[in-house]
Amino acid sequence: MAMNKNFLSPVGFSFHIKKLPEFNFFVQSVTVPGLNLPMYDQPTPFKVIPRIGDHLQYGEISCTFKVNEDLGNYIEIHNWLIALGFPEEFSQYAELATADNQLSGDGIESDSYLMVMSSNMNPIMRIDFEDIFPTALGDITFDTRDTGIEHIEATATFKFLKYSFTPV
């Protein structure tokens, strides 16, 4: 296999979360989280010996997105977080966790993928995230002092079970 000498473009991607159809179109940036294999120390009478750990730890996915005019994409994530945290009544969570919702991908977690594009904007790699769910939703700031129109952005943070790479 020949080595590819092209650099990866930071603008060649599309990010999709099955449960958030309004969100997907407005994603401006996404961070593929790092992977960590923590070590542990094995004590001995003479010295502590570092050993390879056995539990991988993934970071968080952070997405910045433009908020659409009716706040639909922001509200999608907001409502998902509200249902996960069931702040008003347990039925909010129970509805989210029903078997029908789990089978359709609209349950507690959702599947997601990041499509990475080549320098010619052709798909070359798919990164699949399994069982993604939101953990934080950033602020929305309205400000009349802005002289130019900078559309409002927000940031959402997600955790997941694992991710994998598939060449396209």
Buried (B, 14 or more C-beta within 10 A) or exposed (E): EEEEEEEEEEEBBBBBBBBBEBBBEBBBBBEBBEEEEEEEEEEEEEEEEEEEEEEEEBEEBBBBBBBBEEBBBBBBBBEBBBBBEBEEEEEBBEEBEEEEBEEEEBBBBBBBBBBBBBEEEEBBBBBBBBBBBBEEBBEEEEEEEEEEEEEBBBBBBBBBEEBEEEEE
